[in-house]
Amino acid sequence: PSSDTENTYGDVNCDGKVNISDVLALNKNLLAGSALSADGAKNADVNKNGKPDSADVMMILQAAIGLIKLS
């Protein structure tokens, strides 16, 4: 994805869907410093504050279990 309209917010591992794997990928990045792709990092910033963080983890988890929709 090259623009905001093409981002799949929440799809941290860029596999085309938002699920628990994305939560785990972002947690691994935040806690252990594992790398995210450029698109993965953009997709991880679901609250659009400029960087993936723990608030994004919670939003992605809520989306993965169907509580919220990510735009």
N, CA, C and O of each residue as an XYZ file, in Angstrom:
284
protein
N       0.831     -1.205      0.000
C       0.000      0.000      0.000
C       0.858      1.245      0.000
O       1.839      1.328      0.739
N       0.500      2.204     -0.816
C       1.300      3.416     -0.898
C       0.561      4.638     -0.376
O       1.172      5.694     -0.215
N      -0.740      4.525     -0.105
C      -1.476      5.660      0.427
C      -2.422      5.183      1.512
O      -2.696      3.988      1.625
N      -2.928      6.128      2.319
C      -3.821      5.772      3.415
C      -5.040      4.994      2.935
O      -5.514      4.099      3.634
N      -5.552      5.322      1.755
C      -6.763      4.650      1.290
C      -6.493      3.182      0.965
O      -7.422      2.376      0.926
N      -5.220      2.829      0.730
C      -4.885      1.454      0.397
C      -4.446      0.647      1.606
O      -4.355     -0.578      1.523
N      -4.169      1.308      2.739
C      -3.750      0.573      3.926
C      -4.838     -0.377      4.377
O      -6.025     -0.053      4.323
N      -4.427     -1.547      4.821
C      -5.337     -2.477      5.474
C      -5.024     -2.384      6.958
O      -4.248     -3.175      7.493
N      -5.640     -1.405      7.615
C      -5.317     -1.171      9.015
C      -5.552     -2.420      9.846
O      -6.598     -3.064      9.756
N      -4.556     -2.746     10.654
C      -4.609     -3.920     11.497
C      -3.864     -5.111     10.922
O      -3.511     -6.028     11.664
N      -3.613     -5.121      9.605
C      -2.938     -6.250      8.965
C      -1.425     -6.087      9.087
O      -0.747     -5.757      8.114
N      -0.905     -6.322     10.296
C       0.502     -6.074     10.608
C       1.427     -6.997      9.813
O       2.491     -6.565      9.370
N       1.040     -8.251      9.629
C       1.905     -9.196      8.918
C       1.619     -9.236      7.412
O       2.204    -10.046      6.694
N       0.735     -8.376      6.939
C       0.464     -8.199      5.501
C       0.042     -9.489      4.805
O       0.484     -9.775      3.692
N      -0.819    -10.271      5.469
C      -1.302    -11.505      4.849
C      -2.720    -11.370      4.306
O      -3.311    -12.353      3.858
N      -3.270    -10.149      4.344
C      -4.580     -9.908      3.759
C      -5.747     -9.999      4.715
O      -6.887     -9.754      4.320
N      -5.488    -10.350      5.977
C      -6.579    -10.395      6.944
C      -6.110     -9.906      8.308
O      -4.918     -9.913      8.613
N      -7.070     -9.483      9.116
C      -6.774     -9.012     10.468
C      -7.191    -10.112     11.431
O      -8.369    -10.457     11.531
N      -6.201    -10.659     12.141
C      -6.478    -11.722     13.095
C      -5.441    -11.712     14.214
O      -4.622    -10.797     14.308
N      -5.485    -12.737     15.057
C      -4.602    -12.779     16.220
C      -3.125    -12.794     15.818
O      -2.276    -12.357     16.594
N      -2.811    -13.282     14.637
C      -1.421    -13.270     14.172
C      -0.874    -11.851     14.081
O       0.311    -11.619     14.324
N      -1.745    -10.898     13.729
C      -1.323     -9.500     13.653
C      -1.047     -8.935     15.043
O      -0.106     -8.164     15.232
N      -1.865     -9.320     16.006
C      -1.649     -8.903     17.398
C      -0.294     -9.426     17.872
O       0.488     -8.694     18.478
N      -0.028    -10.701     17.588
C       1.234    -11.306     18.012
C       2.428    -10.653     17.316
O       3.462    -10.421     17.943
N       2.289    -10.359     16.027
C       3.388     -9.726     15.284
C       3.722     -8.349     15.852
O       4.894     -8.004     15.999
N       2.685     -7.556     16.175
C       2.940     -6.222     16.721
C       3.496     -6.312     18.138
O       4.404     -5.559     18.490
N       2.969     -7.217     18.952
C       3.517     -7.398     20.302
C       4.981     -7.801     20.237
O       5.799     -7.295     21.006
N       5.323     -8.713     19.321
C       6.708     -9.155     19.167
C       7.594     -7.973     18.775
O       8.718     -7.842     19.260
N       7.078     -7.115     17.893
C       7.826     -5.924     17.493
C       8.037     -4.983     18.678
O       9.144     -4.490     18.895
N       6.980     -4.737     19.437
C       7.069     -3.772     20.536
C       7.907     -4.303     21.696
O       8.652     -3.548     22.320
N       7.789     -5.597     21.984
C       8.456     -6.164     23.158
C       9.859     -6.664     22.868
O      10.743     -6.550     23.717
N      10.078     -7.218     21.682
C      11.369     -7.836     21.379
C      12.125     -7.135     20.259
O      13.251     -7.512     19.935
N      11.511     -6.120     19.668
C      12.188     -5.358     18.633
C      12.247     -6.039     17.277
O      13.054     -5.659     16.429
N      11.395     -7.050     17.061
C      11.402     -7.697     15.745
C      10.923     -6.704     14.686
O      10.081     -5.846     14.947
N      11.476     -6.845     13.500
C      11.203     -5.866     12.450
C       9.813     -6.050     11.841
O       9.302     -7.165     11.745
N       9.222     -4.940     11.437
C       7.994     -4.939     10.653
C       8.337     -4.393      9.275
O       9.220     -3.546      9.144
N       7.644     -4.874      8.251
C       7.835     -4.282      6.924
C       7.292     -2.855      6.956
O       6.559     -2.487      7.874
N       7.647     -2.061      5.962
C       7.144     -0.685      5.904
C       5.618     -0.675      5.870
O       4.984      0.108      6.577
N       5.025     -1.553      5.042
C       3.567     -1.632      4.975
C       2.989     -2.145      6.282
O       1.952     -1.662      6.736
N       3.656     -3.128      6.895
C       3.199     -3.659      8.172
C       3.167     -2.592      9.248
O       2.230     -2.534     10.044
N       4.192     -1.744      9.274
C       4.238     -0.661     10.261
C       3.114      0.343     10.028
O       2.501      0.826     10.980
N       2.841      0.659      8.747
C       1.725      1.565      8.432
C       0.399      0.951      8.866
O      -0.439      1.615      9.476
N       0.222     -0.331      8.541
C      -1.016     -1.017      8.897
C      -1.184     -1.147     10.402
O      -2.310     -1.170     10.899
N      -0.077     -1.231     11.134
C      -0.121     -1.393     12.587
C      -0.568     -0.116     13.294
O      -1.101     -0.184     14.402
N      -0.362      1.040     12.679
C      -0.692      2.324     13.319
C      -2.177      2.637     13.133
O      -2.536      3.591     12.443
N      -3.035      1.824     13.754
C      -4.472      1.955     13.528
C      -5.058      3.207     14.172
O      -6.076      3.716     13.700
N      -4.439      3.718     15.241
C      -4.952      4.955     15.840
C      -4.336      6.192     15.191
O      -4.625      7.322     15.585
N      -3.487      5.964     14.196
C      -2.913      7.026     13.346
C      -2.212      8.131     14.139
O      -2.347      9.317     13.835
N      -1.447      7.706     15.182
C      -0.700      8.693     15.957
C       0.758      8.785     15.515
O       1.564      9.465     16.151
N       1.092      8.096     14.419
C       2.430      8.218     13.868
C       3.363      7.069     14.167
O       4.430      6.975     13.559
N       2.994      6.183     15.096
C       3.842      5.031     15.394
C       3.009      3.909     15.982
O       2.065      4.166     16.729
N       3.345      2.659     15.655
C       2.651      1.531     16.276
C       2.961      1.485     17.767
O       4.118      1.634     18.160
N       1.948      1.282     18.598
C       2.156      1.220     20.043
C       1.127      0.292     20.692
O       0.342     -0.357     20.002
N       1.142      0.236     22.026
C       0.270     -0.701     22.737
C      -1.212     -0.389     22.542
O      -2.044     -1.294     22.613
N      -1.551      0.867     22.299
C      -2.957      1.210     22.023
C      -3.405      0.555     20.713
O      -4.544      0.103     20.596
N      -2.505      0.510     19.735
C      -2.815     -0.152     18.465
C      -3.028     -1.655     18.682
O      -3.915     -2.254     18.074
N      -2.212     -2.256     19.550
C      -2.369     -3.688     19.855
C      -3.797     -3.957     20.324
O      -4.445     -4.891     19.851
N      -4.284     -3.137     21.253
C      -5.625     -3.357     21.799
C      -6.696     -3.186     20.719
O      -7.660     -3.950     20.674
N      -6.529     -2.193     19.856
C      -7.513     -1.971     18.791
C      -7.509     -3.122     17.784
O      -8.567     -3.547     17.321
N      -6.325     -3.625     17.448
C      -6.235     -4.746     16.507
C      -6.854     -5.993     17.133
O      -7.556     -6.745     16.457
N      -6.597     -6.212     18.416
C      -7.203     -7.353     19.106
C      -8.728     -7.255     19.081
O      -9.412     -8.240     18.802
N      -9.259     -6.068     19.373
C     -10.713     -5.867     19.341
C     -11.267     -6.121     17.941
O     -12.348     -6.691     17.795
N     -10.537     -5.702     16.919
C     -10.978     -5.938     15.541
C     -10.912     -7.424     15.198
O     -11.794     -7.948     14.517
N      -9.867     -8.099     15.670
C      -9.688     -9.525     15.362
C     -10.823    -10.368     15.927
O     -11.200    -11.383     15.340
N     -11.370     -9.945     17.071
C     -12.459    -10.726     17.675
C     -13.828    -10.149     17.341
O     -14.847    -10.611     17.854
N     -13.847     -9.129     16.472
C     -15.111     -8.624     15.951
C     -15.817     -7.560     16.766
O     -16.987     -7.267     16.520
N     -15.121     -6.974     17.738
C     -15.748     -5.931     18.558
C     -15.797     -4.589     17.851
O     -16.742     -3.822     18.040
N     -14.790     -4.298     17.038
C     -14.738     -3.032     16.316
C     -14.335     -3.297     14.868
O     -13.823     -4.368     14.540
N     -14.573     -2.303     14.004
C     -14.077     -2.325     12.629
C     -13.013     -1.257     12.505
O     -13.158     -0.152     13.029
N     -11.937     -1.598     11.805
C     -10.856     -0.622     11.581
C     -11.069      0.028     10.223
O     -11.417     -0.639      9.248
N     -10.854      1.355     10.172
C     -11.044      2.054      8.892
C      -9.705      2.325      8.239
O      -9.653      2.905      7.154
